[in-house]
Amino acid sequence: MSELLTEDEKNLVSKLAECADLFAKIVGKDEPIRVADLNEACTWIHNLQNMVLSQAAARAYPTKYRLMGERVQEQKRPKSFVALMVEICERIDNKDDTAWYDLTNFVLNASREADLGQIDWLQETLVEMKEDYIDDDDTGKVLYLSGLTDTLAQRRKTLVTERYGVH
Protein backbone atom coordinates (compact mmCIF):
# COMPACT_ATOMS: atom_id res chain seq x y z
CA MET A 1 0.00 0.00 0.00
CA SER A 2 1.34 3.43 -0.87
CA GLU A 3 1.81 6.11 1.75
CA LEU A 4 -1.22 8.34 2.21
CA LEU A 5 0.71 11.33 3.56
CA THR A 6 3.96 12.88 2.37
CA GLU A 7 6.95 12.98 4.70
CA ASP A 8 6.38 16.72 5.23
CA GLU A 9 2.74 16.12 6.16
CA LYS A 10 3.66 13.34 8.60
CA ASN A 11 6.37 15.54 10.13
CA LEU A 12 3.95 18.44 10.54
CA VAL A 13 1.34 16.25 12.27
CA SER A 14 4.07 15.00 14.64
CA LYS A 15 5.31 18.51 15.36
CA LEU A 16 1.78 19.62 16.12
CA ALA A 17 1.50 16.75 18.60
CA GLU A 18 4.72 18.02 20.18
CA CYS A 19 3.04 21.44 20.48
CA ALA A 20 0.23 19.84 22.47
CA ASP A 21 2.81 18.26 24.79
CA LEU A 22 4.53 21.63 25.26
CA PHE A 23 1.20 23.30 26.02
CA ALA A 24 0.61 20.68 28.69
CA LYS A 25 4.01 21.44 30.23
CA ILE A 26 3.44 25.19 30.12
CA VAL A 27 -0.18 25.27 31.30
CA GLY A 28 -0.20 22.25 33.58
CA LYS A 29 -3.01 19.82 34.28
CA ASP A 30 -3.50 20.09 38.01
CA GLU A 31 -6.47 22.46 38.22
CA PRO A 32 -9.80 22.65 36.34
CA ILE A 33 -9.00 26.03 34.76
CA ARG A 34 -5.65 24.71 33.54
CA VAL A 35 -7.32 21.65 32.05
CA ALA A 36 -9.89 23.88 30.30
CA ASP A 37 -7.13 26.07 28.84
CA LEU A 38 -5.19 23.00 27.73
CA ASN A 39 -8.31 21.49 26.11
CA GLU A 40 -8.92 24.73 24.21
CA ALA A 41 -5.34 24.78 22.90
CA CYS A 42 -5.48 21.09 21.99
CA THR A 43 -8.73 21.61 20.06
CA TRP A 44 -6.98 24.10 17.79
CA ILE A 45 -3.96 21.83 17.42
CA HIS A 46 -6.23 18.90 16.56
CA ASN A 47 -7.97 21.03 13.92
CA LEU A 48 -4.61 21.84 12.33
CA GLN A 49 -3.69 18.14 12.32
CA ASN A 50 -6.99 17.30 10.64
CA MET A 51 -6.32 19.92 7.96
CA VAL A 52 -3.05 18.17 7.16
CA LEU A 53 -4.62 14.70 7.28
CA SER A 54 -7.37 15.83 4.91
CA GLN A 55 -4.71 16.18 2.22
CA ALA A 56 -4.79 12.38 1.81
CA ALA A 57 -8.53 12.47 1.16
CA ALA A 58 -8.06 15.31 -1.32
CA ARG A 59 -5.52 13.28 -3.25
CA ALA A 60 -7.73 10.16 -3.14
CA TYR A 61 -10.91 12.04 -4.21
CA PRO A 62 -9.73 15.03 -6.27
CA THR A 63 -13.21 15.74 -7.63
CA LYS A 64 -14.74 15.80 -4.16
CA TYR A 65 -12.13 17.45 -1.90
CA ARG A 66 -9.55 20.06 -2.62
CA LEU A 67 -5.91 20.16 -1.66
CA MET A 68 -5.00 23.18 0.40
CA GLY A 69 -4.20 26.03 -1.95
CA GLU A 70 -5.89 24.43 -4.96
CA ARG A 71 -9.36 24.13 -6.48
CA VAL A 72 -11.55 21.05 -6.79
CA GLN A 73 -10.80 19.56 -10.21
CA GLU A 74 -14.37 19.05 -11.37
CA GLN A 75 -16.60 22.08 -11.11
CA LYS A 76 -20.17 21.15 -10.22
CA ARG A 77 -22.97 23.16 -8.76
CA PRO A 78 -22.45 22.68 -5.03
CA LYS A 79 -25.07 20.95 -2.94
CA SER A 80 -26.64 22.96 -0.19
CA PHE A 81 -25.17 22.84 3.30
CA VAL A 82 -28.14 20.90 4.66
CA ALA A 83 -28.25 18.51 1.68
CA LEU A 84 -24.59 17.61 2.19
CA MET A 85 -25.11 16.89 5.87
CA VAL A 86 -28.24 14.84 5.19
CA GLU A 87 -26.33 12.79 2.61
CA ILE A 88 -23.50 12.12 5.08
CA CYS A 89 -25.98 11.12 7.80
CA GLU A 90 -27.70 8.72 5.40
CA ARG A 91 -24.37 7.14 4.57
CA ILE A 92 -23.58 6.79 8.28
CA ASP A 93 -26.97 5.16 8.82
CA ASN A 94 -26.14 2.76 5.98
CA LYS A 95 -22.88 1.81 7.78
CA ASP A 96 -20.60 3.49 5.23
CA ASP A 97 -17.41 3.88 7.29
CA THR A 98 -15.98 6.50 4.93
CA ALA A 99 -18.91 8.74 5.85
CA TRP A 100 -17.29 9.39 9.25
CA TYR A 101 -14.25 10.84 7.53
CA ASP A 102 -16.51 12.93 5.31
CA LEU A 103 -18.36 14.12 8.41
CA THR A 104 -15.06 15.25 9.94
CA ASN A 105 -14.13 17.19 6.79
CA PHE A 106 -17.61 18.66 6.60
CA VAL A 107 -17.42 19.91 10.21
CA LEU A 108 -13.91 21.27 9.74
CA ASN A 109 -14.95 23.12 6.60
CA ALA A 110 -18.06 24.40 8.35
CA SER A 111 -15.96 25.61 11.25
CA ARG A 112 -13.98 27.72 8.77
CA GLU A 113 -16.71 28.83 6.36
CA ALA A 114 -20.21 28.52 7.83
CA ASP A 115 -22.23 31.33 9.34
CA LEU A 116 -23.63 31.29 12.87
CA GLY A 117 -26.99 29.84 11.82
CA GLN A 118 -25.33 26.98 9.95
CA ILE A 119 -23.00 26.26 12.85
CA ASP A 120 -25.93 26.23 15.30
CA TRP A 121 -27.90 23.88 13.05
CA LEU A 122 -24.90 21.59 12.60
CA GLN A 123 -24.24 21.52 16.35
CA GLU A 124 -27.86 20.56 17.02
CA THR A 125 -27.66 17.81 14.40
CA LEU A 126 -24.45 16.42 15.91
CA VAL A 127 -25.96 16.50 19.41
CA GLU A 128 -28.95 14.52 18.14
CA MET A 129 -26.59 12.00 16.54
CA LYS A 130 -24.63 11.79 19.77
CA GLU A 131 -27.81 11.10 21.75
CA ASP A 132 -28.61 8.22 19.39
CA TYR A 133 -25.18 6.71 20.02
CA ILE A 134 -25.57 7.25 23.77
CA ASP A 135 -28.77 5.20 23.52
CA ASP A 136 -26.83 2.55 21.58
CA ASP A 137 -24.06 2.65 24.23
CA ASP A 138 -21.40 3.40 21.57
CA THR A 139 -18.85 5.34 23.62
CA GLY A 140 -16.36 5.72 20.77
CA LYS A 141 -18.80 7.49 18.50
CA VAL A 142 -20.14 9.58 21.39
CA LEU A 143 -16.63 10.83 22.15
CA TYR A 144 -15.93 11.39 18.48
CA LEU A 145 -19.09 13.46 18.02
CA SER A 146 -18.28 15.35 21.23
CA GLY A 147 -14.96 16.39 19.70
CA LEU A 148 -16.71 17.65 16.58
CA THR A 149 -19.27 19.62 18.59
CA ASP A 150 -16.42 21.11 20.65
CA THR A 151 -14.74 22.25 17.43
CA LEU A 152 -17.94 23.96 16.31
CA ALA A 153 -18.49 25.51 19.74
CA GLN A 154 -15.01 27.05 19.61
CA ARG A 155 -15.66 28.44 16.12
CA ARG A 156 -19.04 29.79 17.22
CA LYS A 157 -17.37 31.53 20.15
CA THR A 158 -14.82 33.09 17.79
CA LEU A 159 -17.51 34.27 15.37
CA VAL A 160 -19.59 35.81 18.16
CA THR A 161 -16.50 37.55 19.54
CA GLU A 162 -15.56 38.86 16.10
CA ARG A 163 -19.08 40.00 15.29
CA TYR A 164 -20.25 41.37 18.63
CA GLY A 165 -17.09 41.73 20.69
CA VAL A 166 -18.62 39.46 23.35
CA HIS A 167 -17.03 36.38 24.94
C-alpha positions in Angstrom: 0.0 0.0 0.0 1.3 3.4 -0.9 1.8 6.1 1.7 -1.2 8.3 2.2 0.7 11.3 3.6 4.0 12.9 2.4 6.9 13.0 4.7 6.4 16.7 5.2 2.7 16.1 6.2 3.7 13.3 8.6 6.4 15.5 10.1 4.0 18.4 10.5 1.3 16.3 12.3 4.1 15.0 14.6 5.3 18.5 15.4 1.8 19.6 16.1 1.5 16.7 18.6 4.7 18.0 20.2 3.0 21.4 20.5 0.2 19.8 22.5 2.8 18.3 24.8 4.5 21.6 25.3 1.2 23.3 26.0 0.6 20.7 28.7 4.0 21.4 30.2 3.4 25.2 30.1 -0.2 25.3 31.3 -0.2 22.3 33.6 -3.0 19.8 34.3 -3.5 20.1 38.0 -6.5 22.5 38.2 -9.8 22.6 36.3 -9.0 26.0 34.8 -5.6 24.7 33.5 -7.3 21.7 32.0 -9.9 23.9 30.3 -7.1 26.1 28.8 -5.2 23.0 27.7 -8.3 21.5 26.1 -8.9 24.7 24.2 -5.3 24.8 22.9 -5.5 21.1 22.0 -8.7 21.6 20.1 -7.0 24.1 17.8 -4.0 21.8 17.4 -6.2 18.9 16.6 -8.0 21.0 13.9 -4.6 21.8 12.3 -3.7 18.1 12.3 -7.0 17.3 10.6 -6.3 19.9 8.0 -3.0 18.2 7.2 -4.6 14.7 7.3 -7.4 15.8 4.9 -4.7 16.2 2.2 -4.8 12.4 1.8 -8.5 12.5 1.2 -8.1 15.3 -1.3 -5.5 13.3 -3.2 -7.7 10.2 -3.1 -10.9 12.0 -4.2 -9.7 15.0 -6.3 -13.2 15.7 -7.6 -14.7 15.8 -4.2 -12.1 17.5 -1.9 -9.5 20.1 -2.6 -5.9 20.2 -1.7 -5.0 23.2 0.4 -4.2 26.0 -1.9 -5.9 24.4 -5.0 -9.4 24.1 -6.5 -11.5 21.1 -6.8 -10.8 19.6 -10.2 -14.4 19.1 -11.4 -16.6 22.1 -11.1 -20.2 21.1 -10.2 -23.0 23.2 -8.8 -22.4 22.7 -5.0 -25.1 21.0 -2.9 -26.6 23.0 -0.2 -25.2 22.8 3.3 -28.1 20.9 4.7 -28.2 18.5 1.7 -24.6 17.6 2.2 -25.1 16.9 5.9 -28.2 14.8 5.2 -26.3 12.8 2.6 -23.5 12.1 5.1 -26.0 11.1 7.8 -27.7 8.7 5.4 -24.4 7.1 4.6 -23.6 6.8 8.3 -27.0 5.2 8.8 -26.1 2.8 6.0 -22.9 1.8 7.8 -20.6 3.5 5.2 -17.4 3.9 7.3 -16.0 6.5 4.9 -18.9 8.7 5.9 -17.3 9.4 9.2 -14.2 10.8 7.5 -16.5 12.9 5.3 -18.4 14.1 8.4 -15.1 15.3 9.9 -14.1 17.2 6.8 -17.6 18.7 6.6 -17.4 19.9 10.2 -13.9 21.3 9.7 -15.0 23.1 6.6 -18.1 24.4 8.3 -16.0 25.6 11.3 -14.0 27.7 8.8 -16.7 28.8 6.4 -20.2 28.5 7.8 -22.2 31.3 9.3 -23.6 31.3 12.9 -27.0 29.8 11.8 -25.3 27.0 10.0 -23.0 26.3 12.9 -25.9 26.2 15.3 -27.9 23.9 13.0 -24.9 21.6 12.6 -24.2 21.5 16.4 -27.9 20.6 17.0 -27.7 17.8 14.4 -24.5 16.4 15.9 -26.0 16.5 19.4 -29.0 14.5 18.1 -26.6 12.0 16.5 -24.6 11.8 19.8 -27.8 11.1 21.8 -28.6 8.2 19.4 -25.2 6.7 20.0 -25.6 7.2 23.8 -28.8 5.2 23.5 -26.8 2.5 21.6 -24.1 2.6 24.2 -21.4 3.4 21.6 -18.8 5.3 23.6 -16.4 5.7 20.8 -18.8 7.5 18.5 -20.1 9.6 21.4 -16.6 10.8 22.2 -15.9 11.4 18.5 -19.1 13.5 18.0 -18.3 15.4 21.2 -15.0 16.4 19.7 -16.7 17.6 16.6 -19.3 19.6 18.6 -16.4 21.1 20.6 -14.7 22.3 17.4 -17.9 24.0 16.3 -18.5 25.5 19.7 -15.0 27.0 19.6 -15.7 28.4 16.1 -19.0 29.8 17.2 -17.4 31.5 20.2 -14.8 33.1 17.8 -17.5 34.3 15.4 -19.6 35.8 18.2 -16.5 37.5 19.5 -15.6 38.9 16.1 -19.1 40.0 15.3 -20.3 41.4 18.6 -17.1 41.7 20.7 -18.6 39.5 23.3 -17.0 36.4 24.9 
